[in-house]
């Protein structure tokens, strides 16, 4: 290890590099381009990952939405075109029959699917807002951020059919005075008074919702709009390790059985599988990361081979010099170590420059994508992966340096001194 810190060793290394500046720079560019590509593609894939995770951070990854439509084929005495209706009793049947289901939340809404929104009045102020009827379990699937001092719908609200509501942050601004605490205040929803128990902060990705939505207990909604046991749609979250595509098929098959629908009828129940989309995005991201690894290693290997070629040329040009060193007492190990050290140095130098350039490009991309309405944020490469790439480069640099090093050691001092 002493030779690494020897001043003469480094003087000889830099002297050799300076004699072949152009070739050295071109070869270094080849190596740094490889690590640059790896950092760039890996960071881009990570940015996509982060973007979609942020976009859907409020919703369970393995979630889906299921709703009733109309039949497309006759079955069991029923004609084609029968309009189906989800019922509250479907929830227990689905939970009992499908083990993949973790949470299931029946939901109703007014002012979401083309029907008129609810008329909300407070004093002299009024507005039209979407009104949702929900159970507390909904927050297990789609997290609701409630401002300090408030809460979401709870079990007692459901059991006692309380006239309480959770309003959106925009609803608060439009119906309440600036600085006024809405918690405990009353608003009138379609001529029925409700007490405000919470204000929710809007987070995108939760489905159809906006920053002005109003949430009331499912049982209160049923009484307010006379929906009986009808359910608008089901929001379902499967377990993390469950096959979300299979879970969706099982849910539809079970609903077809409950509502006496042909098992082959594909139009009877509609669905949107967020978990499937998420898995595809993650698969694409992993594919990009793997591709960046393959392309990066291949490019680095090509560049390292170029370094080996430069060192072979350097050894040939320094035949006489190496002969003199051997004649003056330099051991084969000293000559070999110097050539290998030169190879590793050039490889490390190219790698560090490539990593710095890659980090600068990712930082620029991150700056440009800030505030853009696109699921992309914080493109970075984990430090262990960067260090792993550097280790690979050192290993390759060492291995490729063994070839010119062995060539240098094989030169006999007497033959080297005879060369012109």
Secondary structure, DSSP 8 states (H G I E B T S, - for coil): -GGGG-HHHHHHHHHHHHHTHHHHHHHHHHHHHHHHHHHHHHHHHHHHHHHHHHHTTTB-TTEEEEEE-B-SS-BTTB-TT-B--EETHHHHHHHHH-TTEEEEEEEEEESSSSS--EEEEETTEEEEE-EEEE-TTHHHHB--EE-TT-----HHHHHTT--EEEEEHHHHHHHS-TT---TT-EEEETTEEEEEEEEEE--TTSSS--TT-EEEEHHHHHHHHT-TTEESEEEEEE-TTS-HHHHHHHHHHHHHHHTT--TT-SSSEEEEEHHHHHHHHHHHHHHHHHHHHHHHHHHHHHHHHHHHHHHHHHHHHTHHHHHHHHHTT--HHHHHHHHHHHHHHHHHHHHHHHHHHHHHHHHHHHHHHTT-SSS-------HHHHHHHHHHHHHHHHHHHHHHHHHHHHS-HHHHHH--
